[in-house]
Amino acid sequence: MTSSLFRRASVLLLLTALLSGQAGFAQMNSNRNTHSHPPHDHPDVGHPYVGMWITADGHIRHELLPNGRYIEARGTREKAYQGRYEVTGDHIEYWDDTGFTADGDFIDGVLHHAGMILYRDGRRPE
């Protein structure tokens, strides 16, 4: 009887350790995902960079929404990427929902991002 009780206690300890390890792993992943995004939830709704930014050929389209979210369309894929963004001065940081990050700069009314040049509503500045 003592050996049966010892085995049950060992199994309970093992299960407790496994379950707490899984909970810790889930918490670790949860923390990693939430820290990859900027801390704000209320960007400046009237910010001058909110709106549509398009490459000259129309293939890449970034819609910067007033709620701090963006949608990137590529060709016929209307929602190829989406996530959050934050603008500081003329610099923009992107946090894709999949965890990918990128940035860019607004120079003379043009968005320079990842080797691409995007124009407000697809129009080159005069």
N, CA, C and O atoms as a DFTB+ gen file, in Angstrom:
504 C
 N C O
     1  1       0.820      -1.196       0.000
     2  2       0.000       0.000       0.000
     3  2       0.863       1.259       0.000
     4  3       0.493       2.243      -0.641
     5  1       1.962       1.263       0.672
     6  2       2.834       2.418       0.715
     7  2       3.389       2.718      -0.665
     8  3       3.502       3.881      -1.053
     9  1       3.739       1.670      -1.413
    10  2       4.295       1.872      -2.740
    11  2       3.225       2.443      -3.688
    12  3       3.552       3.269      -4.540
    13  1       1.981       2.032      -3.560
    14  2       0.894       2.557      -4.383
    15  2       0.659       4.032      -4.057
    16  3       0.444       4.842      -4.959
    17  1       0.699       4.372      -2.798
    18  2       0.522       5.758      -2.375
    19  2       1.681       6.624      -2.879
    20  3       1.480       7.761      -3.307
    21  1       2.886       6.073      -2.821
    22  2       4.072       6.777      -3.296
    23  2       3.969       7.031      -4.807
    24  3       4.297       8.122      -5.274
    25  1       3.515       6.026      -5.573
    26  2       3.355       6.193      -7.018
    27  2       2.316       7.259      -7.343
    28  3       2.520       8.072      -8.245
    29  1       1.199       7.260      -6.611
    30  2       0.159       8.263      -6.852
    31  2       0.685       9.672      -6.571
    32  3       0.427      10.607      -7.329
    33  1       1.419       9.804      -5.484
    34  2       1.986      11.114      -5.139
    35  2       2.989      11.548      -6.207
    36  3       3.037      12.721      -6.576
    37  1       3.785      10.608      -6.698
    38  2       4.770      10.928      -7.736
    39  2       4.078      11.376      -9.025
    40  3       4.507      12.335      -9.666
    41  1       3.013      10.679      -9.396
    42  2       2.268      11.031     -10.602
    43  2       1.645      12.422     -10.442
    44  3       1.676      13.227     -11.372
    45  1       1.078      12.703      -9.261
    46  2       0.483      14.020      -9.027
    47  2       1.536      15.124      -9.110
    48  3       1.285      16.178      -9.695
    49  1       2.699      14.891      -8.534
    50  2       3.773      15.881      -8.600
    51  2       4.220      16.105     -10.049
    52  3       4.452      17.238     -10.471
    53  1       4.335      15.022     -10.792
    54  2       4.749      15.121     -12.186
    55  2       3.719      15.901     -13.012
    56  3       4.084      16.771     -13.803
    57  1       2.443      15.587     -12.827
    58  2       1.384      16.298     -13.545
    59  2       1.359      17.772     -13.172
    60  3       1.185      18.630     -14.037
    61  1       1.529      18.069     -11.896
    62  2       1.554      19.464     -11.446
    63  2       2.713      20.214     -12.098
    64  3       2.552      21.348     -12.550
    65  1       3.876      19.577     -12.144
    66  2       5.045      20.211     -12.767
    67  2       4.817      20.441     -14.258
    68  3       5.156      21.502     -14.782
    69  1       4.245      19.453     -14.940
    70  2       3.983      19.599     -16.369
    71  2       2.975      20.707     -16.647
    72  3       3.171      21.519     -17.551
    73  1       1.904      20.739     -15.873
    74  2       0.877      21.748     -16.076
    75  2       1.390      23.147     -15.781
    76  3       1.072      24.083     -16.515
    77  1       2.172      23.312     -14.731
    78  2       2.700      24.637     -14.419
    79  2       3.715      25.053     -15.477
    80  3       3.826      26.239     -15.787
    81  1       4.454      24.102     -16.034
    82  2       5.386      24.411     -17.114
    83  2       4.665      24.869     -18.354
    84  3       5.117      25.799     -19.022
    85  1       3.537      24.230     -18.685
    86  2       2.761      24.644     -19.855
    87  2       2.169      26.022     -19.641
    88  3       2.147      26.837     -20.563
    89  1       1.687      26.294     -18.432
    90  2       1.129      27.607     -18.143
    91  2       2.214      28.666     -18.263
    92  3       1.968      29.749     -18.795
    93  1       3.402      28.367     -17.778
    94  2       4.515      29.309     -17.885
    95  2       4.896      29.543     -19.328
    96  3       5.190      30.676     -19.709
    97  1       4.897      28.498     -20.140
    98  2       5.225      28.633     -21.560
    99  2       4.179      29.486     -22.269
   100  3       4.519      30.349     -23.078
   101  1       2.908      29.244     -21.964
   102  2       1.838      30.039     -22.576
   103  2       1.969      31.501     -22.161
   104  3       1.781      32.396     -22.985
   105  1       2.288      31.754     -20.895
   106  2       2.448      33.129     -20.427
   107  2       3.635      33.785     -21.125
   108  3       3.558      34.952     -21.507
   109  1       4.731      33.046     -21.295
   110  2       5.913      33.579     -21.950
   111  2       5.567      33.989     -23.387
   112  3       5.955      35.073     -23.822
   113  1       4.848      33.147     -24.123
   114  2       4.454      33.482     -25.486
   115  2       3.505      34.664     -25.506
   116  3       3.596      35.523     -26.383
   117  1       2.598      34.713     -24.548
   118  2       1.661      35.817     -24.473
   119  2       2.410      37.117     -24.233
   120  3       2.096      38.132     -24.855
   121  1       3.396      37.105     -23.339
   122  2       4.176      38.307     -23.082
   123  2       4.953      38.726     -24.316
   124  3       5.025      39.914     -24.633
   125  1       5.534      37.763     -25.012
   126  2       6.320      38.081     -26.205
   127  2       5.450      38.768     -27.241
   128  3       5.872      39.748     -27.855
   129  1       4.249      38.270     -27.440
   130  2       3.387      38.841     -28.462
   131  2       2.895      40.229     -28.093
   132  3       2.810      41.096     -28.963
   133  1       2.570      40.466     -26.831
   134  2       2.047      41.774     -26.462
   135  2       3.139      42.818     -26.425
   136  3       2.852      43.994     -26.649
   137  1       4.365      42.452     -26.155
   138  2       5.431      43.440     -26.096
   139  2       5.937      43.825     -27.472
   140  3       6.734      44.757     -27.583
   141  1       5.508      43.147     -28.521
   142  2       5.976      43.491     -29.855
   143  2       5.167      44.652     -30.442
   144  3       5.453      45.107     -31.549
   145  1       4.167      45.130     -29.712
   146  2       3.327      46.212     -30.195
   147  2       3.557      47.472     -29.370
   148  3       3.945      47.383     -28.205
   149  1       3.324      48.631     -29.951
   150  2       3.477      49.860     -29.189
   151  2       2.442      49.926     -28.073
   152  3       1.385      49.305     -28.184
   153  1       2.717      50.655     -27.012
   154  2       1.834      50.667     -25.850
   155  2       0.584      51.514     -26.008
   156  3      -0.312      51.402     -25.172
   157  1       0.468      52.346     -27.020
   158  2      -0.677      53.244     -27.113
   159  2      -1.865      52.589     -27.802
   160  3      -1.721      51.633     -28.564
   161  1      -3.053      53.138     -27.509
   162  2      -4.258      52.681     -28.181
   163  2      -5.010      53.833     -28.845
   164  3      -5.996      53.600     -29.544
   165  1      -4.559      55.073     -28.639
   166  2      -5.303      56.222     -29.126
   167  2      -4.381      57.186     -29.879
   168  3      -3.960      58.196     -29.314
   169  1      -4.065      56.896     -31.128
   170  2      -3.211      57.798     -31.890
   171  2      -3.944      59.086     -32.224
   172  3      -5.155      59.185     -32.025
   173  1      -3.229      60.054     -32.720
   174  2      -3.788      61.331     -33.126
   175  2      -4.647      61.128     -34.370
   176  3      -4.125      60.878     -35.457
   177  1      -5.969      61.236     -34.208
   178  2      -6.903      60.964     -35.298
   179  2      -6.704      61.940     -36.453
   180  3      -6.915      61.574     -37.609
   181  1      -6.303      63.172     -36.161
   182  2      -6.150      64.157     -37.213
   183  2      -4.736      64.228     -37.765
   184  3      -4.369      65.228     -38.382
   185  1      -3.949      63.211     -37.562
   186  2      -2.557      63.232     -38.008
   187  2      -2.495      63.350     -39.523
   188  3      -3.265      62.692     -40.222
   189  1      -1.581      64.187     -40.050
   190  2      -1.539      64.408     -41.498
   191  2      -1.129      63.190     -42.317
   192  3      -1.328      63.186     -43.532
   193  1      -0.564      62.155     -41.696
   194  2      -0.130      60.986     -42.467
   195  2      -1.203      59.907     -42.560
   196  3      -1.012      58.921     -43.272
   197  1      -2.329      60.068     -41.859
   198  2      -3.429      59.104     -41.954
   199  2      -3.975      59.142     -43.377
   200  3      -4.153      60.215     -43.953
   201  1      -4.239      57.964     -43.938
   202  2      -4.800      57.904     -45.287
   203  2      -4.103      56.846     -46.127
   204  3      -3.424      55.967     -45.596
   205  1      -4.273      56.933     -47.426
   206  2      -3.762      55.930     -48.356
   207  2      -2.427      56.378     -48.944
   208  3      -2.262      57.524     -49.360
   209  1      -1.465      55.427     -48.965
   210  2      -0.137      55.649     -49.545
   211  2       0.099      54.542     -50.567
   212  3      -0.059      53.363     -50.250
   213  1       0.476      54.912     -51.794
   214  2       0.502      53.959     -52.905
   215  2       1.809      54.127     -53.700
   216  3       2.269      55.246     -53.929
   217  1       2.393      52.996     -54.113
   218  2       3.566      53.062     -54.989
   219  2       3.132      53.593     -56.354
   220  3       1.953      53.534     -56.702
   221  1       4.089      54.113     -57.124
   222  2       3.781      54.706     -58.430
   223  2       3.083      53.715     -59.358
   224  3       2.242      54.109     -60.165
   225  1       3.426      52.432     -59.250
   226  2       2.791      51.431     -60.114
   227  2       1.474      50.900     -59.548
   228  3       0.800      50.092     -60.186
   229  1       1.108      51.363     -58.335
   230  2      -0.158      50.956     -57.721
   231  2      -0.154      49.574     -57.102
   232  3      -1.179      49.136     -56.580
   233  1       0.972      48.875     -57.146
   234  2       1.020      47.501     -56.655
   235  2       0.938      47.419     -55.124
   236  3       0.245      46.552     -54.591
   237  1       1.635      48.308     -54.421
   238  2       1.639      48.302     -52.950
   239  2       0.810      49.476     -52.465
   240  3       1.001      50.610     -52.904
   241  1      -0.118      49.193     -51.548
   242  2      -0.984      50.220     -50.991
   243  2      -1.032      50.084     -49.477
   244  3      -1.418      49.040     -48.951
   245  1      -0.634      51.153     -48.773
   246  2      -0.713      51.194     -47.309
   247  2      -1.837      52.134     -46.922
   248  3      -1.825      53.312     -47.277
   249  1      -2.803      51.610     -46.196
   250  2      -3.842      52.478     -45.662
   251  2      -3.566      52.649     -44.172
   252  3      -3.692      51.704     -43.393
   253  1      -3.189      53.868     -43.785
   254  2      -2.946      54.188     -42.386
   255  2      -4.257      54.684     -41.801
   256  3      -4.727      55.774     -42.129
   257  1      -4.836      53.873     -40.932
   258  2      -6.147      54.188     -40.366
   259  2      -6.001      55.103     -39.147
   260  3      -4.961      55.073     -38.488
   261  1      -7.013      55.913     -38.831
   262  2      -6.916      56.842     -37.704
   263  2      -6.818      56.157     -36.345
   264  3      -6.433      56.799     -35.368
   265  1      -7.156      54.869     -36.255
   266  2      -7.111      54.165     -34.974
   267  2      -5.751      53.520     -34.699
   268  3      -5.621      52.734     -33.761
   269  1      -4.725      53.849     -35.517
   270  2      -3.394      53.301     -35.292
   271  2      -3.167      51.954     -35.948
   272  3      -2.139      51.318     -35.712
   273  1      -4.093      51.513     -36.754
   274  2      -3.957      50.258     -37.494
   275  2      -3.624      50.579     -38.946
   276  3      -3.896      51.679     -39.427
   277  1      -3.036      49.612     -39.634
   278  2      -2.792      49.776     -41.063
   279  2      -3.185      48.502     -41.784
   280  3      -3.215      47.416     -41.205
   281  1      -3.483      48.664     -43.061
   282  2      -3.764      47.535     -43.948
   283  2      -2.877      47.719     -45.173
   284  3      -2.896      48.773     -45.810
   285  1      -2.103      46.691     -45.498
   286  2      -1.260      46.746     -46.693
   287  2      -1.826      45.800     -47.728
   288  3      -2.021      44.612     -47.473
   289  1      -2.087      46.353     -48.905
   290  2      -2.552      45.547     -50.041
   291  2      -1.390      45.401     -51.006
   292  3      -0.588      46.319     -51.181
   293  1      -1.312      44.232     -51.629
   294  2      -0.281      43.958     -52.632
   295  2      -0.962      43.339     -53.844
   296  3      -1.496      42.233     -53.772
   297  1      -0.936      44.055     -54.939
   298  2      -1.598      43.537     -56.139
   299  2      -3.068      43.310     -55.875
   300  3      -3.778      44.227     -55.461
   301  1      -3.536      42.081     -56.113
   302  2      -4.951      41.755     -55.899
   303  2      -5.243      41.319     -54.465
   304  3      -6.404      41.133     -54.102
   305  1      -4.203      41.155     -53.649
   306  2      -4.404      40.779     -52.236
   307  2      -4.693      42.025     -51.419
   308  3      -3.776      42.753     -51.041
   309  1      -5.968      42.272     -51.146
   310  2      -6.392      43.499     -50.466
   311  2      -5.914      43.592     -49.016
   312  3      -5.697      44.696     -48.517
   313  1      -5.749      42.486     -48.346
   314  2      -5.270      42.502     -46.959
   315  2      -4.076      41.571     -46.835
   316  3      -4.106      40.598     -46.082
   317  1      -3.023      41.884     -47.585
   318  2      -1.831      41.046     -47.548
   319  2      -1.194      41.092     -46.164
   320  3      -0.750      40.069     -45.644
   321  1      -1.152      42.276     -45.571
   322  2      -0.601      42.462     -44.227
   323  2      -1.444      43.488     -43.502
   324  3      -2.016      44.393     -44.110
   325  1      -1.511      43.329     -42.192
   326  2      -2.172      44.332     -41.370
   327  2      -1.591      44.300     -39.972
   328  3      -1.039      43.290     -39.534
   329  1      -1.719      45.396     -39.292
   330  2      -1.163      45.490     -37.950
   331  2      -1.320      46.894     -37.410
   332  3      -2.246      47.621     -37.768
   333  1      -0.380      47.263     -36.527
   334  2      -0.413      48.578     -35.877
   335  2       0.745      49.423     -36.382
   336  3       1.744      48.907     -36.883
   337  1       0.591      50.713     -36.241
   338  2       1.677      51.616     -36.594
   339  2       1.726      52.760     -35.597
   340  3       0.751      53.048     -34.904
   341  1       2.878      53.403     -35.542
   342  2       3.055      54.578     -34.699
   343  2       3.958      55.556     -35.444
   344  3       5.007      55.181     -35.969
   345  1       3.534      56.812     -35.479
   346  2       4.318      57.853     -36.131
   347  2       4.900      58.759     -35.057
   348  3       4.183      59.240     -34.179
   349  1       6.205      58.985     -35.137
   350  2       6.895      59.928     -34.262
   351  2       7.628      60.911     -35.162
   352  3       8.595      60.548     -35.831
   353  1       7.170      62.141     -35.175
   354  2       7.739      63.116     -36.105
   355  2       7.455      62.680     -37.526
   356  3       6.295      62.557     -37.919
   357  1       8.504      62.445     -38.300
   358  2       8.351      61.974     -39.676
   359  2       8.751      60.510     -39.831
   360  3       8.958      60.045     -40.951
   361  1       8.862      59.779     -38.724
   362  2       9.271      58.368     -38.740
   363  2       8.064      57.493     -38.400
   364  3       7.286      57.821     -37.505
   365  1       7.914      56.380     -39.116
   366  2       6.813      55.453     -38.851
   367  2       7.372      54.079     -38.506
   368  3       8.303      53.596     -39.151
   369  1       6.799      53.460     -37.492
   370  2       7.125      52.084     -37.091
   371  2       5.882      51.232     -37.325
   372  3       4.769      51.633     -36.986
   373  1       6.088      50.048     -37.912
   374  2       4.999      49.106     -38.178
   375  2       5.200      47.857     -37.330
   376  3       6.325      47.381     -37.179
   377  1       4.114      47.325     -36.776
   378  2       4.108      46.043     -36.071
   379  2       3.028      45.186     -36.717
   380  3       1.844      45.359     -36.428
   381  1       3.421      44.277     -37.576
   382  2       2.481      43.393     -38.262
   383  2       1.866      42.438     -37.246
   384  3       2.512      42.085     -36.260
   385  1       0.634      42.020     -37.475
   386  2      -0.051      41.097     -36.559
   387  2       0.664      39.753     -36.439
   388  3       0.455      39.033     -35.463
   389  1       1.494      39.406     -37.404
   390  2       2.232      38.137     -37.331
   391  2       3.531      38.272     -36.550
   392  3       4.223      37.279     -36.328
   393  1       3.880      39.516     -36.120
   394  2       5.098      39.727     -35.353
   395  2       6.219      40.393     -36.131
   396  3       7.251      40.738     -35.555
   397  1       6.032      40.580     -37.437
   398  2       7.033      41.228     -38.274
   399  2       7.050      42.721     -37.971
   400  3       5.996      43.315     -37.744
   401  1       8.234      43.338     -37.965
   402  2       8.332      44.778     -37.755
   403  2       9.030      45.436     -38.937
   404  3       9.839      44.813     -39.625
   405  1       8.707      46.699     -39.159
   406  2       9.326      47.471     -40.236
   407  2       9.215      48.944     -39.867
   408  3       8.530      49.312     -38.914
   409  1       9.896      49.768     -40.631
   410  2       9.798      51.197     -40.390
   411  2       9.959      51.954     -41.696
   412  3      10.220      51.365     -42.745
   413  1       9.801      53.257     -41.617
   414  2       9.943      54.103     -42.779
   415  2      10.017      55.557     -42.361
   416  3       9.913      55.882     -41.178
   417  1      10.197      56.424     -43.333
   418  2      10.286      57.860     -43.070
   419  2       9.498      58.623     -44.121
   420  3       9.488      58.269     -45.300
   421  1       8.839      59.678     -43.665
   422  2       8.138      60.593     -44.558
   423  2       9.113      61.725     -44.881
   424  3       9.544      62.458     -43.991
   425  1       9.453      61.856     -46.153
   426  2      10.398      62.880     -46.593
   427  2       9.736      63.683     -47.709
   428  3       9.403      63.145     -48.765
   429  1       9.551      64.973     -47.459
   430  2       8.942      65.859     -48.455
   431  2       7.617      65.316     -48.984
   432  3       7.367      65.348     -50.188
   433  1       6.774      64.820     -48.088
   434  2       5.451      64.345     -48.476
   435  2       5.422      62.989     -49.139
   436  3       4.414      62.612     -49.736
   437  1       6.537      62.232     -49.041
   438  2       6.631      60.910     -49.654
   439  2       7.037      59.914     -48.571
   440  3       7.897      60.212     -47.742
   441  1       6.421      58.734     -48.578
   442  2       6.756      57.684     -47.613
   443  2       7.828      56.761     -48.202
   444  3       7.612      56.122     -49.231
   445  1       8.967      56.704     -47.547
   446  2      10.056      55.804     -47.924
   447  2      10.014      54.634     -46.957
   448  3      10.237      54.808     -45.759
   449  1       9.728      53.437     -47.471
   450  2       9.509      52.264     -46.615
   451  2      10.058      51.024     -47.309
   452  3       9.627      50.676     -48.409
   453  1      11.010      50.360     -46.660
   454  2      11.539      49.064     -47.129
   455  2      11.959      49.103     -48.598
   456  3      11.661      48.180     -49.357
   457  1      12.645      50.163     -48.991
   458  2      13.114      50.269     -50.368
   459  2      12.047      50.709     -51.356
   460  3      12.307      50.808     -52.555
   461  1      10.854      50.972     -50.857
   462  2       9.755      51.417     -51.732
   463  2       9.486      52.892     -51.487
   464  3       9.820      53.432     -50.432
   465  1       8.885      53.528     -52.465
   466  2       8.441      54.907     -52.336
   467  2       6.935      54.918     -52.553
   468  3       6.431      54.497     -53.594
   469  1       6.235      55.410     -51.540
   470  2       4.771      55.461     -51.612
   471  2       4.323      56.913     -51.574
   472  3       4.850      57.730     -50.820
   473  1       3.330      57.210     -52.417
   474  2       2.818      58.559     -52.539
   475  2       1.410      58.629     -51.966
   476  3       0.637      57.673     -52.040
   477  1       1.098      59.789     -51.390
   478  2      -0.256      59.994     -50.858
   479  2      -1.250      59.808     -51.991
   480  3      -1.178      60.504     -53.004
   481  1      -2.168      58.884     -51.829
   482  2      -3.194      58.564     -52.839
   483  2      -2.604      58.248     -54.217
   484  3      -3.300      58.352     -55.227
   485  1      -1.333      57.866     -54.260
   486  2      -0.697      57.491     -55.516
   487  2      -0.234      58.657     -56.364
   488  3       0.253      58.460     -57.477
   489  1      -0.380      59.890     -55.846
   490  2       0.003      61.080     -56.615
   491  2       1.395      61.540     -56.209
   492  3       1.679      61.718     -55.025
   493  1       2.253      61.729     -57.190
   494  2       3.588      62.271     -56.925
   495  2       3.438      63.745     -56.539
   496  3       2.623      64.458     -57.126
   497  1       4.219      64.206     -55.553
   498  2       4.131      65.629     -55.194
   499  2       4.674      66.513     -56.331
   500  3       5.567      66.106     -57.075
   501  1       4.131      67.698     -56.446
   502  2       4.554      68.599     -57.529
   503  2       5.774      69.384     -57.135
   504  3       6.269      70.192     -57.922
